[in-house]
Amino acid sequence: MLCGKTRCPAIVRLYSLLKIKGLVGSERVFGSSPPGVFVGRIGYPYVYAGPLIPPVLGDTSLFDMPEKWVGRSMDEIIGFRTGLIRGKFRVNVRKPFSNEQFLSRTIEIALSREPVDTEALFKKKPSGRFMFDDEVQPMGPSAPLSRIEIDNAKIDNRIEEAYSDSDLKAEEAILNLYLNGVPVSRIQRAFSVGAFGVKGQRRMVPTRWSITAVDSTISRRLIEDKVKANPEIGEYRVYSFSYLGNRFVILLTPSKWRYEWIEAWYPGTLWNPQGNSIAMGNDWEGYYGRTSYASLGGCYYAVRLAAAEFLASEGKQAGVIAMREIHPSFIMPLGVWINRECVREAFKQGCERFNTPGEALDYVGSKFSIPIGEWVRTSHLIKEDIFQEKITKYLKP
């Protein structure tokens, strides 16, 4: 391929564009929203928001449920995501009900537990580029809304209760819904349309930000409330999973809670398109967390959530060093969900256990193409936790 990849992203996008253009031939679209909504961030606080509508009827729930995407091919994911047309209207996120005509219906869609039959009339035929982003799932063409009608919205009772409680803080609403079994993606969607929070303080939140905010909030509370009080694991554990040109390896160490996320991008990948060598980066936090935003962005918090919920379910705490090796066969960004869901899948697969750090690192190295020495040089916690002598060694009687 001229672009240097095993498959050309431009050709994949062109194929998706031609496919959706064949289904959208006018200013009117009638289909079942998965349910899905999107809130933009350009021009904040005046942004474009609105529903995501495929030109098909039926059970489209898979189109906006990343918890069920692992195992699907890249073509499948791109196909049903680029088939979602973004209806959009201008709104002030701080005063969203100034555009109540569209907002009320968008909220109904966002709070629904099942696909919502939606008819949209646009001011012009949907067009424009597809959206591919490292934080947000792909989406198809867009058009400004002229009118929207919905039918058969079945609101999730758990979310409706939080929406109706104007005294409940947004953080508590998010955590309560998660603990009551509401999927993270559904919480993120409702949070983005301003469904949670104290009366007078509710705001719409750009989708990109809402994804990270929910991952960050849930993981932070799980760590504080359900991980730190647990006993430490007594061995080194290594979990792994590979998917769509991504290799994930998670090393758990016998220590109090600490967390590090490391990424390695081969030349010709999204974050290293013109490089001649592998690009590596990391972010980490100690027992007391961090006060600044992670430089690697939303993926840091998505993986932290997967790790925190696993340790909480195990009744343990540990040091967590999560690593991702990205190969050129991962031809385009799909959103941070891939990190959260692949690490969740790795924990489901089971682990290899080791008594010494050396044995664990040898095994980690066997799962990657990049030599283990490069991971060690990039990591803060591997050097600190494994190779430096711990002061507790000298405090033993």
N, C-alpha and C positions, 0 to 999 in steps of 0.2 A: 504494500500500500504506500502511496505517496506520503501520507501523514506519518508513516513509520509505525503504525499500530497493526496488530494482527487483523483487526476489523476497523474500518473507517467510521468514526462517529458521525461524520457529515452524511454518509450514505444511509446509516441507520435512521438519522433524523429525517432525511428526505423521504425515506420509505414511510415513516410514521405520518409525515405531513400529507403525503399523497393519499394515504389511507383515510385520514380524518376528513380531508377535503372532499372525498367522495361521499361522505355521510352528511356533510353540512353544506347545503346548497342555497340557503336563504338566511334572512334575518330572524327566523323563528327556529327554536330548538325545543323539542319535547323529549324528556328522558327522565331516568331515575337517578337522582343525586345519591351518591354511595351511602350515607350523606357525606358531603364535603364542602368546605368553604375555604376561602383564601383572603387574608388581610395583608396588603402590601406594606412596604416601609419607605418607599421613595416619596420624598416630600413631607415626611412626618412633621407635625401631627395630622396634616391633611393627606390622606392616603386613599388608594382604591381598595375596595373590599367587595365581596360577593360570593355567590354559590359556585360550586363546580358541578357541571352538568354534562353527562355523556349523551350523545344522540341515540341512546338505546334505552329500552324499558326492561324491567325485571330486577333480578338480584345482582346489583352492581357493588355490593358491600366490599368485595375484595379490592376494588379500585382505590380505596382509601383506608386500608387496614394493614399497615406494614408488619404488624405482629404475625401475619400469615404469609408473608412474602418469601421467607427463607426457603430455598429449594426451587423457587421459580427461576426461569431463565431471564437473562437481561432483556431479551426481546419481549417476553411476556410483560415484565414490569413496565418497560417503556411504552409498550402498546396500550395497556389499559390506563396508564397515567396521561399519555399525550392525547388520549381520547376524551379527556375531561376539559370542557370548554369553560373558561373563566368569565362568568358574567360579572361586570364590575360597575360600581357606583362610587362617587366621591364622598368622603365622610371625614369629619373631624373626630379623631379617636377620643377626644376629651368630651365631646358633646355628640355622641353617635346618633341619638334619637332626633337630631335636627333633620335627618334623612330617614324618617320612620317608615316611609312607604316601602323601601327595600330592606331596611335593617330588621324589622320584625320578622319578615319571612326568612331572612338569612339566619337569624337566631333560631327559629323553629327547625330549620334544616340542621344546624349545628348541634342541637340538643337531641335530635332524633336517634333512636337506636337501630332503625332500619332504613333502607333506601326510601327516598321521598320522591314521588312523581312530581316533576317540575316542568312548567312551561315558561319559557323565557322569550321575550321579544326584544331584540337588540336594535340599537340605532343604526347599525350597519352589520354586514356579514362578519363573523369572527375571523380574525386574521392575526398577523404578527408572529413573532418568533416563539418557539417552544421555550419553556423555562427549565433549564438544567442547572442545579445548584448543589454545592456540597453540604448544605444545611437542610434544604427543603426538597421534598419529593418532586420529580418532574411533573410538568403540567402542559396542557395544550394551548391552542390559540385563545385569544380573548376578544371581548367586544363590550362596549358600554350598554348597560341595560336601559330599556325603555319601559318595560313592564315585566312583572314576574308573578306567577300564580303557582301555588303548591297544593297538593292533595295527599292525604294519607300519612301525615307526619305523626309518628308514634314516639312520643318523648320518653326518654329513659327516666324512670321515676326517681332514681338516685340522683341524677343530674338536676332534674326539675326541683327536687327538694333543696339542693344547694342554691339553685338559681332564685328560688322564692325566699330564701333566708337572707334578708338585707342586713342582718347583724353579724353574719358569719364572715370572718376574714378570708380573703382569697387563699392564703396558705393553708388554713385549716380545711377549707373546702376541697382543695387539691389532694391533700393527704387523706382525708376521710374517704373520698371517692376511690382513690387507689387502694386503700385498705379494704374497701367494700367490693373490690373486684372489677372496677371499671377499667377498661384498657387504657394505657397511657395515651395512645393516639386520640382517643375520644375525649379525654380530659384536656389535652392540648387544644383540640378543636373548640371546645366550649370556652376555654380560657381566652382564646384569641378573639372571641366576639364579645368579651366583657361580661360573661355570665356569672362571674364570682366576685365577691367582695362586699364591703359595707356600702350601704346606700349613700349615694353622692360621691363615692370614690371609684366606682366602676369605670373601666376604660377598655376600649378595644386594644388589642395587642397584635402587632404584626406577626404573622404566622412564624416567620423565622425566629423571632424572639420568644414566642410562646412555647415553641418546642423545647428550647434550651431552658427557659424559666421553669417549666414543669419537671424536666429531668433533674435540674439542679435542686429544686425545692424538695421533691420526693426523696432523692438520694441523701440530701443533707439531713433531713428529719429521720430517715431510716438509720443513718450512721449514728446520730446522737441518741435516738430512742431505743433502737433495737439491735445495734451492733457493739457499741463500745462497752456495754456491761457484760458481754459474753466472754467466756474463757478463750484464750488463744489456741489456735490449732497447734498440734504437737509435731508436725512434720512439714516438709516442703511438698507442695502439690503443683502439678502442671496440667492445665486444660488446654485443648486446642480445637480449632475448627477452620476449615477452608471453604471459600465460596466466591465465585465470580472473580477470580484473580486476586483475592485477598486471603492472606493467612493470618489468623488470630491465635496468639498464644498468651495464656494468663498464668503467671507464676504467683502462687500464694506462699508467703513466708511466715514462720512462727514468730509473730510479733504483735504488738498493738496495731490498731488501725493506721495504715498509711496507704497512700495510693499514688500511682504514677501511670501515665499514659504515654506511650512512645509510638511514633509513626515513622515508617521508612518508605519513601517513594522512589521507585525505579525511574530512570530517565524515560521520557515519553509518556509519563502519567500526568494527572491533572495538576498537581502542585510542583511538578518537575518536568515541564514539557520540553525544554531545550537543554536540559542539563546533560553533562557527560558522566556524572557519577551519581550515586544514590544520595538522596537528601533525607536526613533524619532530624527529628525534633521531639521534644518531650515537654511535659508539664507535670507537676507533682504537688502533693500536699502532705503535711505531717498529721499528727494525731488531732491537732486543733483546727484543721482545715486551712482554707486560704481566704484572703480578703480581696484579691484582685482577680479579674476575669482571666481564664486560661487562654494563653496565646493560640492554642490549637483549636479553640472554638467549641462549638456545640458537641462535637464527638467526645470530648473529655467528660462532659457531664452525662452523656448518653451511656457511656461505658461505666461511669461511676455508679449510675443507677443499677445497671445489671449486676455489678459486683456487690453493691450494698444489699440488694434484695436477696442475692444468693447467700451471703453470710448470715443475714437475718433468718433465713429459712433453715440454715444449718445450726443456728444457735451458737455461732463462733465469731471470733474476730481474727483478722490476719493482716499482714502487709499484702497489698495487691499491686502487682506490676503487670499491666496489660500492654501487649505489643501487637502491632499490625504491620504486615509487610504487603505493600501494594505493587502489583505487577502490571505491565502494559496491557495485559488482556482485560483489565478493568478499564473499559474504554471511555466511560463518562460518569459524572457524579450522579448519585441517586438519592442523596440526603443522609443525614446522620443516623437514621433508623438502622442502616446496615450495620453500624457499629454496635448499637444496643442489642439488636436481635441476634447477631452472630455471636456475641459474647454470651448472651443467654443460652444460645444453642450449644456453645462450648461447655458450659457448666452442666448441661443435660447429658453430654456425651460421656461423662465420667473423667477420671484423672489417673495420672501416674503419680505414685508417692515415693519420696526419697528422704533419706535420713540426713544427708549432707547437702550444703549449697552447691558443691562441685558437681555432684551427681545430677542435681536438678538442672544446673546450667548446661551440662553436657546434653541432656535430653532436650532442653529448649533449643539449643543449637541445631539439633538434628531435625527440627521441624521447620527451620528457615533456610533460605538460600544464602542470606547474608551471614557471614561468620559471627559467632557469638561474641567475639571481641568487640565488634562494632556496636552491638547492643549494650555491652557493659560500659563502653566509653561514653555512650549517649546518656545512659541512665544515671539518675541521682541516687535512687534507692538501692539499686544493686550494689553500688560501691559502698554506700553508707551502711546498709543492713547486713551485707554478706561478707564483704572483704575487710571492713574496719572492725577491730576488736571492740566489743560492746563494754561499756563501763561497768555493767552489771557483773561482768566476769570477775572484777576485782572486789566486789562487795560481798561475795559469797564467804561464809564463815570458814 
